[in-house]
Amino acid sequence: MSLTFFTTPNAPQGDYEHTHEQSTIVMIPYIILALLSIFFGYVASDVFVGPGSDMLSTALFVHPDHVVMIEGEFALPLFIKNLPALLSVGGAGLALVLYHRYPNVLVSLTETTLGAAIYRFFNSK
């Protein structure tokens, strides 16, 4: 999203002048495939999960003494429950700030041995 919506365009102007939506002849197969996949999923769900059964109701047995959903709902503080969302938003914000405001910090991280190894690890295909 950052490269697509928040940065300046990097392609030649001619590429942007000749962009267009797909024609209807291309969209018709997509619509047919979407409708067929919904229909097939509805019809064939009994083949995968059993006729007339709840999907995963009997997959795992939970002893009544070990009900962790109630403990997780009422025993944990609100901060602990919201921590994954807070860290996700914070990490995305930090990535945007580092990428757009301070790109030299990210480049300098790759000059160390550990930074170069991490960079190669995430960019290897």
C-alpha positions in Angstrom: 0.0 0.0 0.0 2.8 2.3 0.8 4.5 2.0 -2.6 1.2 2.1 -4.5 -0.7 4.9 -2.8 1.7 7.1 -0.7 4.7 7.6 -3.0 5.2 9.6 -6.2 4.7 7.7 -9.5 7.9 6.2 -10.9 6.8 5.0 -14.3 6.9 7.0 -17.5 3.9 9.2 -18.2 2.9 7.2 -21.2 2.3 4.2 -19.1 -0.2 6.1 -17.0 -1.9 7.6 -20.0 -2.6 4.2 -21.6 -4.0 2.4 -18.5 -7.6 1.3 -18.7 -10.1 -1.1 -17.1 -10.5 -4.6 -18.4 -13.1 -5.1 -21.1 -16.4 -6.9 -20.4 -15.2 -10.0 -22.3 -12.5 -10.4 -19.7 -14.8 -9.9 -16.7 -17.4 -12.4 -17.8 -15.2 -15.5 -17.0 -14.4 -14.0 -13.6 -18.0 -13.6 -12.7 -18.9 -17.1 -13.9 -16.0 -18.6 -11.9 -17.1 -16.7 -8.8 -20.7 -17.8 -9.1 -19.7 -21.4 -9.7 -17.3 -21.5 -6.8 -20.0 -20.2 -4.4 -22.5 -22.8 -5.8 -20.0 -25.7 -5.7 -18.9 -24.8 -2.2 -22.5 -24.8 -1.0 -23.4 -28.0 -2.7 -20.2 -30.0 -1.9 -19.8 -28.9 1.7 -21.4 -32.1 3.0 -18.8 -34.1 1.1 -16.0 -32.5 3.1 -17.6 -32.1 6.6 -20.3 -34.8 6.6 -24.0 -34.6 5.8 -26.0 -32.4 8.2 -23.2 -31.9 10.7 -21.7 -28.8 12.1 -18.4 -28.2 10.5 -15.9 -28.8 13.3 -18.1 -29.4 16.3 -16.7 -32.8 17.1 -13.2 -32.3 15.9 -11.7 -31.4 19.3 -12.9 -32.5 22.7 -12.6 -30.0 25.5 -13.0 -31.2 29.0 -15.5 -29.1 31.0 -12.8 -28.4 33.6 -10.5 -26.8 30.9 -12.7 -24.1 29.4 -10.1 -21.5 28.5 -12.5 -19.2 26.6 -14.1 -18.0 29.8 -10.7 -17.6 31.5 -9.4 -15.6 28.5 -12.4 -13.4 28.4 -12.7 -12.5 32.0 -9.3 -13.1 33.6 -7.0 -11.1 31.2 -6.7 -7.4 31.5 -8.0 -5.3 28.7 -4.5 -4.1 27.7 -3.3 -7.7 27.2 -6.3 -8.4 24.9 -5.7 -5.3 22.8 -1.9 -5.7 22.6 -1.8 -7.5 19.2 -3.9 -4.8 17.6 -1.8 -2.0 19.2 1.5 -3.7 18.1 0.2 -4.2 14.6 -0.9 -0.6 14.2 2.4 0.6 15.8 4.5 -1.6 13.5 2.7 -0.4 10.4 3.1 3.2 11.5 6.8 2.7 12.3 7.3 1.1 8.8 5.7 4.1 7.1 7.7 6.6 9.0 11.0 4.8 8.4 10.2 4.2 4.8 9.0 7.7 3.9 10.7 10.1 6.4 14.0 8.3 7.3 14.9 5.9 4.5 18.7 6.4 5.3 18.1 4.6 8.6 16.9 1.5 6.7 19.7 1.6 4.2 22.3 1.9 7.0 20.9 -1.2 8.7 21.9 -3.3 5.7 25.6 -2.2 6.0 26.1 -4.2 9.2 26.7 -8.0 9.0 23.5 -8.9 10.9 21.4 -6.3 8.9 22.7 -7.7 5.6 21.9 -11.2 6.6 18.4 -10.3 7.6 17.9 -8.3 4.4 19.1 -11.3 2.3 16.9 -13.7 4.3 13.7 -11.7 3.6 14.6 -10.9 -0.1 15.7 -14.4 -1.1 13.3 -16.1 -3.4 
